[in-house]
Amino acid sequence: MQQQNMGERTPQGTPRHAGPKPLNTPEELRAIRQAMDEGKNPLLATGVPRWEDQVGVSRIINRRVLELEPLPTPAQVLAELPLDSAAQEIVAYSRDEIRACLYGQDDRLLVIVGPCSVHDPNAALDYAHRLSKVMKETEGELLIVMRVYFEKPRTTVGWKGLINDPDIDGSHNIRKGLLLARKTLIGVLGEGLAAATEFLEPTSPQFISDAVSWGAIGARNTESQVHRQLASGMSMPIGFKNATDGSVKAAVNGCYASAQQHTFFGIDHMGRACAVETLGNPDCHVVLRGSIHGPNYDTASVRRAMDDVRAMMPAESAATHGLIIDCSHGNSGKDEHRQAEVVRDIARRIADGEEGITGIMMESFIESGNQPAAPLDQLVYGKSITDRCIGWDETERLLHELADAVSARRWR
């Protein structure tokens, strides 16, 4: 059968293909940029046709996508909210301090402590101000890094974190959330504190990771190739949590895979799609967080986990020197009172000289417990809307007890 020409019409009289349609005019592009600068959705505010309509494919893609809202590029966000020289110095030297703890060159205990998630930036900065004072009181024994978590993985559905839904009302103003997250990190650094966060979305680190000193890959993502590739290119130490079923091997595999070089899909700071090539991250390590079957913070569990690590990881890697225990989640049944008991048990073991524990994680906020998610004006100030947290007074006591435990270990 004779092939039809590119511009030939079908029997119904419609063009089979008339060549590419023109892209947006300069005037339309200016309207799009102006709308974005004003924080508006250009698809709704400008009347400019969707690109799918322009290229004639709207009937076969995005059939279940309600809207594609353009966001500022990472470069635009970083330029609008840059880190000053003091903040950059905190990030740089705190990353080195964390590495020194992970490799056993610094005998302080790494303590990652703070809210389960940030939902109120003002309360988070209030907490940071309090934590900064304790950090200075215990800096000889503890290396304190504040939890500043903006993305929450959900088992089914629920509030996904400050970046995804900053108004906690289902409006999902991600542009606002990104800016609020970065402002919060800058505020935490302004208190002299290093920050830790969990990396969930593979593109969000481009907007905030320059302000982060320690990162986590959560239990639901520890087996994800996407997150292992992401960790391989991060500029800070990364902790891999054991899987929700308790598998430590999954976390060890994550550490091993992330130490290798990778090439994968990603974006650069200009928001362009790129093939990302990484060097590999040798500073990845295991975090024991318990499981659906119960806790794994006891001495025997730590020994088994370290045996698994040393059987697979090279001796010069961070993972072989020790691990971090998450005192919340499966290790405490997400109960703040039980979590405090776990912290005290670990403090006792550290004082007795137990090896293999490089650091701990605590979920702590101004008020103890938690509350249902709701807009800010309906919430108790300083109280978690995700997992139950230890209150501030108890947190302060526990941090000093951990410092005393490190001092006791040194005397031994």
C-alpha positions as CSV (number, residue, x, y, z in Angstrom):
1,M,0.0,0.0,0.0
2,Q,1.3,3.4,-0.9
3,Q,2.4,5.5,2.1
4,Q,0.6,8.8,2.6
5,N,2.5,12.0,2.8
6,M,3.0,13.7,6.2
7,G,0.5,16.4,5.4
8,E,-2.0,14.3,3.5
9,R,-5.6,14.2,4.7
10,T,-7.4,11.1,5.9
11,P,-10.6,10.0,4.1
12,Q,-12.6,11.9,6.7
13,G,-10.9,15.1,5.6
14,T,-8.9,15.8,8.7
15,P,-5.2,16.4,8.6
16,R,-3.2,13.3,9.5
17,H,-0.2,15.5,10.5
18,A,0.3,19.0,9.5
19,G,3.6,19.5,11.1
20,P,4.4,20.9,14.6
21,K,2.1,23.6,15.9
22,P,3.9,26.8,17.0
23,L,5.0,27.0,20.7
24,N,4.0,29.9,23.0
25,T,4.5,33.4,21.6
26,P,6.8,35.8,23.5
27,E,3.8,37.6,24.8
28,E,2.3,34.3,26.2
29,L,5.7,33.4,27.8
30,R,5.8,36.8,29.5
31,A,2.3,36.3,30.8
32,I,3.2,32.9,32.2
33,R,6.4,34.2,33.9
34,Q,4.4,37.2,35.4
35,A,1.8,34.8,36.8
36,M,4.4,32.6,38.3
37,D,6.2,35.6,39.9
38,E,2.9,36.6,41.4
39,G,2.4,33.2,42.9
40,K,-0.5,32.4,40.5
41,N,-1.3,29.3,38.5
42,P,-0.5,30.4,34.9
43,L,-2.8,27.6,33.5
44,L,-5.7,29.4,35.2
45,A,-4.6,33.0,35.3
46,T,-3.4,33.6,31.7
47,G,-5.7,31.8,29.3
48,V,-2.6,30.4,27.6
49,P,-3.4,27.0,26.0
50,R,-2.1,23.9,27.7
51,W,0.9,22.4,25.9
52,E,-0.9,19.2,25.4
53,D,-3.5,21.0,23.3
54,Q,-0.8,22.8,21.4
55,V,0.9,19.6,20.3
56,G,-2.3,17.7,19.8
57,V,-1.8,14.8,22.3
58,S,-4.2,15.8,25.0
59,R,-6.6,12.9,24.3
60,I,-4.0,10.2,25.1
61,I,-1.9,11.6,28.0
62,N,-2.8,13.0,31.5
63,R,-6.2,11.3,31.4
64,R,-6.1,11.2,35.2
65,V,-4.2,14.4,35.9
66,L,-6.4,17.3,37.0
67,E,-3.7,19.9,36.8
68,L,0.0,20.5,36.2
69,E,1.0,23.5,38.1
70,P,4.5,25.0,37.2
71,L,6.8,25.5,40.2
72,P,9.8,27.8,40.5
73,T,13.0,26.1,39.7
74,P,15.4,25.1,42.5
75,A,17.8,27.8,41.3
76,Q,15.0,30.5,41.7
77,V,14.2,29.3,45.2
78,L,17.8,29.2,46.3
79,A,18.4,32.6,44.9
80,E,15.4,34.0,46.6
81,L,16.3,32.4,50.0
82,P,20.0,31.9,50.0
83,L,22.1,30.6,52.9
84,D,24.4,33.3,54.4
85,S,28.0,32.5,55.1
86,A,27.3,31.7,58.7
87,A,24.7,29.1,57.8
88,Q,26.9,27.6,55.1
89,E,29.7,27.2,57.7
90,I,27.3,25.4,60.1
91,V,26.2,23.0,57.4
92,A,29.8,22.3,56.3
93,Y,31.4,21.7,59.7
94,S,28.4,19.8,61.1
95,R,28.5,17.4,58.3
96,D,32.1,16.8,59.1
97,E,31.3,16.4,62.8
98,I,28.6,13.8,62.0
99,R,31.0,11.9,59.8
100,A,33.6,11.9,62.6
101,C,31.0,10.4,65.0
102,L,30.0,7.8,62.4
103,Y,33.6,6.7,61.8
104,G,34.5,6.6,65.5
105,Q,36.9,9.6,65.3
106,D,34.6,11.6,67.7
107,D,33.3,9.8,70.8
108,R,30.3,12.0,71.3
109,L,26.9,10.5,70.8
110,L,25.0,11.8,67.7
111,V,21.5,12.8,68.8
112,I,18.9,13.6,66.1
113,V,16.0,15.1,68.0
114,G,12.9,17.2,67.2
115,P,9.3,17.1,66.0
116,C,8.0,14.1,64.1
117,S,7.2,16.6,61.4
118,V,7.1,20.4,61.1
119,H,3.6,21.7,60.6
120,D,4.0,25.1,62.3
121,P,7.3,26.9,61.4
122,N,6.9,29.3,64.3
123,A,6.6,26.5,66.8
124,A,9.6,24.7,65.1
125,L,11.8,27.7,65.5
126,D,10.6,28.1,69.1
127,Y,11.7,24.5,69.7
128,A,15.0,25.2,67.9
129,H,15.7,28.2,70.2
130,R,15.2,25.9,73.3
131,L,17.3,23.1,71.8
132,S,20.1,25.5,71.0
133,K,20.6,26.2,74.7
134,V,20.8,22.5,75.6
135,M,23.2,21.9,72.7
136,K,25.6,24.4,74.1
137,E,25.3,22.9,77.6
138,T,26.0,19.3,76.3
139,E,28.3,20.0,73.3
140,G,31.2,18.2,74.9
141,E,29.3,14.9,75.1
142,L,26.5,15.1,72.5
143,L,26.4,16.2,68.8
144,I,22.8,17.4,68.6
145,V,21.1,17.8,65.2
146,M,17.5,18.9,65.0
147,R,14.9,16.9,63.2
148,V,13.3,19.2,60.6
149,Y,11.0,16.9,58.6
150,F,8.8,18.3,55.8
151,E,7.6,15.2,54.0
152,K,5.6,12.3,55.6
153,P,5.2,8.9,54.0
154,R,1.8,7.5,54.6
155,T,0.8,3.8,55.0
156,T,-2.5,4.7,53.2
157,V,-3.5,8.4,53.1
158,G,-3.2,11.4,55.4
159,W,-1.4,14.7,55.7
160,K,1.8,14.5,53.6
161,G,3.8,17.2,55.3
162,L,4.5,20.9,55.2
163,I,5.9,20.9,51.6
164,N,2.8,19.1,50.2
165,D,0.1,20.8,52.2
166,P,1.4,23.8,54.3
167,D,-2.1,25.1,55.2
168,I,-3.2,21.6,56.4
169,D,-6.5,22.0,54.6
170,G,-6.1,19.9,51.5
171,S,-5.2,22.9,49.3
172,H,-1.8,21.5,48.6
173,N,0.0,24.8,47.9
174,I,3.3,23.2,47.1
175,R,4.9,26.4,46.0
176,K,4.2,27.9,49.4
177,G,5.3,24.7,51.1
178,L,8.7,24.7,49.4
179,L,9.4,28.3,50.4
180,L,8.2,27.7,54.0
181,A,10.4,24.6,54.3
182,R,13.5,26.5,53.2
183,K,12.7,29.5,55.5
184,T,12.3,27.1,58.4
185,L,15.7,25.5,57.7
186,I,17.3,28.9,57.5
187,G,15.8,29.8,60.8
188,V,17.1,26.6,62.5
189,L,20.6,27.3,61.2
190,G,20.2,30.8,62.5
191,E,19.9,29.3,66.0
192,G,23.3,27.6,65.4
193,L,21.8,24.1,65.0
194,A,22.4,21.6,62.2
195,A,19.3,20.1,60.6
196,A,18.2,16.6,59.7
197,T,15.4,15.5,57.4
198,E,13.9,12.5,55.5
199,F,14.2,12.6,51.8
200,L,11.0,11.3,50.3
201,E,10.4,12.9,46.9
202,P,13.3,12.5,44.5
203,T,13.2,16.1,43.3
204,S,12.6,18.0,46.5
205,P,16.2,17.8,47.7
206,Q,17.2,20.2,45.0
207,F,15.3,22.9,46.9
208,I,16.5,22.3,50.4
209,S,19.4,19.8,50.7
210,D,22.1,22.5,50.8
211,A,20.7,23.4,54.3
212,V,20.7,19.8,55.6
213,S,23.5,18.0,57.5
214,W,22.0,14.5,57.9
215,G,19.4,12.7,55.8
216,A,17.2,9.6,56.3
217,I,15.7,7.1,53.9
218,G,12.6,5.8,55.6
219,A,11.5,2.3,56.3
220,R,9.0,2.3,53.4
221,N,11.7,3.4,50.9
222,T,14.8,1.6,52.1
223,E,14.4,-1.0,49.3
224,S,13.6,1.7,46.6
225,Q,16.1,1.9,43.8
226,V,15.1,5.5,43.3
227,H,16.0,6.4,46.9
228,R,19.3,4.4,46.9
229,Q,20.3,6.3,43.7
230,L,19.3,9.6,45.4
231,A,21.4,8.8,48.5
232,S,24.4,8.0,46.3
233,G,24.7,11.6,45.2
234,M,23.8,13.4,48.5
235,S,26.5,15.6,50.0
236,M,25.8,14.5,53.6
237,P,25.6,11.2,55.6
238,I,22.4,9.2,55.0
239,G,20.8,6.8,57.4
240,F,18.8,3.8,56.0
241,K,16.1,2.5,58.3
242,N,15.3,-1.1,58.5
243,A,12.2,-2.1,56.6
244,T,8.8,-2.0,58.2
245,D,8.8,-5.9,58.5
246,G,12.1,-5.6,60.5
247,S,14.5,-6.6,57.7
248,V,17.9,-5.1,58.5
249,K,19.3,-6.7,55.4
250,A,17.2,-4.3,53.3
251,A,18.9,-1.3,55.0
252,V,22.4,-2.9,54.6
253,N,21.7,-3.4,50.9
254,G,20.6,0.2,50.7
255,C,23.9,1.3,52.3
256,Y,25.9,-0.9,49.9
257,A,24.0,0.2,46.8
258,S,24.3,3.9,47.7
259,A,28.0,3.6,48.1
260,Q,28.3,2.8,44.4
261,Q,28.3,5.1,41.3
262,H,24.9,5.5,39.6
263,T,23.4,7.1,36.6
264,F,19.6,7.9,36.7
265,F,16.9,10.3,35.7
266,G,16.7,13.6,37.7
267,I,16.5,17.4,37.5
268,D,19.2,20.0,37.8
269,H,18.9,23.3,39.7
270,M,17.4,24.9,36.5
271,G,14.6,22.4,36.6
272,R,15.8,20.6,33.5
273,A,15.5,16.9,33.0
274,C,19.0,15.3,33.3
275,A,20.9,12.1,33.4
276,V,22.5,12.4,36.8
277,E,25.8,10.7,37.4
278,T,27.0,10.2,41.0
279,L,30.2,9.2,42.8
280,G,28.5,7.1,45.5
281,N,28.1,7.9,49.2
282,P,30.4,6.0,51.6
283,D,28.8,7.7,54.6
284,C,25.5,5.7,54.6
285,H,24.7,3.7,57.7
286,V,21.9,1.6,59.3
287,V,19.1,3.0,61.6
288,L,17.2,0.5,63.8
289,R,13.6,1.7,64.1
290,G,11.8,-1.5,65.2
291,S,9.1,-3.1,63.1
292,I,5.5,-4.3,62.9
293,H,6.7,-7.3,64.9
294,G,8.2,-5.2,67.8
295,P,11.4,-3.4,68.9
296,N,15.0,-4.1,67.9
297,Y,17.0,-1.7,70.1
298,D,18.2,-4.3,72.5
299,T,21.8,-5.4,72.8
300,A,21.3,-8.6,70.9
301,S,19.6,-6.9,68.0
302,V,22.4,-4.3,67.7
303,R,25.0,-7.1,67.6
304,R,23.1,-9.0,64.9
305,A,22.6,-5.9,62.8
306,M,26.3,-5.0,63.1
307,D,27.2,-8.6,62.0
308,D,25.0,-8.2,58.9
309,V,26.6,-4.9,58.1
310,R,30.2,-6.1,58.5
311,A,29.5,-9.2,56.4
312,M,28.6,-7.0,53.4
313,M,30.1,-3.5,53.8
314,P,33.9,-2.7,53.4
315,A,35.7,-2.0,56.7
316,E,36.4,1.6,55.8
317,S,32.7,2.5,55.4
318,A,30.7,4.4,58.0
319,A,28.2,1.6,58.5
320,T,30.7,-0.8,59.9
321,H,31.6,1.4,62.8
322,G,28.2,1.6,64.4
323,L,24.5,2.3,63.9
324,I,21.8,4.7,65.0
325,I,18.8,3.7,67.1
326,D,15.4,5.3,66.4
327,C,13.7,5.4,69.8
328,S,10.3,6.0,68.3
329,H,8.3,4.1,65.8
330,G,8.4,0.3,66.2
331,N,10.9,0.6,69.1
332,S,8.3,2.3,71.3
333,G,5.0,1.5,69.7
334,K,4.8,5.3,68.9
335,D,4.1,6.0,72.6
336,E,6.0,9.0,74.0
337,H,6.3,7.5,77.5
338,R,7.7,4.3,76.2
339,Q,10.0,6.2,74.0
340,A,11.5,8.0,77.0
341,E,12.1,4.6,78.6
342,V,13.9,3.4,75.5
343,V,16.2,6.5,75.6
344,R,17.0,5.8,79.2
345,D,17.7,2.1,78.5
346,I,20.2,3.2,75.8
347,A,21.8,5.8,78.1
348,R,22.4,3.1,80.7
349,R,24.0,0.8,78.1
350,I,26.2,3.6,76.8
351,A,27.4,4.4,80.3
352,D,28.2,0.6,80.7
353,G,30.4,0.8,77.6
354,E,28.2,-1.0,75.0
355,E,29.7,-0.7,71.5
356,G,28.0,-0.3,68.2
357,I,25.6,2.6,69.1
358,T,26.8,5.7,67.3
359,G,23.7,7.8,67.9
360,I,20.0,7.9,68.6
361,M,16.8,9.5,67.2
362,M,14.1,11.0,69.4
363,E,10.7,12.5,68.4
364,S,10.2,15.5,70.6
365,F,8.2,18.7,70.6
366,I,7.1,21.5,72.9
367,E,4.0,19.7,74.1
368,S,3.8,15.9,74.6
369,G,1.6,13.6,72.6
370,N,-0.2,14.5,69.4
371,Q,-3.4,15.8,68.0
372,P,-5.5,15.4,64.8
373,A,-4.4,17.4,61.8
374,A,-6.3,20.6,61.2
375,P,-5.5,24.2,60.1
376,L,-3.2,26.0,62.5
377,D,-5.8,28.2,64.2
378,Q,-7.5,25.0,65.4
379,L,-4.4,23.4,66.8
380,V,-2.7,23.3,70.2
381,Y,0.6,25.2,69.8
382,G,3.7,23.1,69.7
383,K,1.9,19.7,69.6
384,S,2.5,17.1,66.9
385,I,-0.1,16.3,64.3
386,T,1.7,13.1,63.3
387,D,3.4,10.7,65.7
388,R,3.3,11.2,69.5
389,C,6.3,13.2,70.7
390,I,8.1,13.6,74.1
391,G,7.3,17.0,75.6
392,W,10.1,19.6,76.0
393,D,10.7,19.3,79.8
394,E,11.2,15.6,79.5
395,T,13.3,16.0,76.4
396,E,15.7,18.4,78.2
397,R,16.1,15.9,81.1
398,L,16.8,13.0,78.7
399,L,19.4,15.0,76.8
400,H,21.3,15.7,80.0
401,E,21.0,12.0,81.0
402,L,22.5,11.0,77.6
403,A,25.4,13.5,78.2
404,D,26.0,12.0,81.6
405,A,26.1,8.6,80.0
406,V,28.8,9.6,77.5
407,S,30.8,11.1,80.4
408,A,30.5,7.8,82.3
409,R,31.6,5.8,79.3
410,R,34.7,7.9,79.0
411,W,35.6,7.3,82.6
412,R,35.3,3.5,82.0
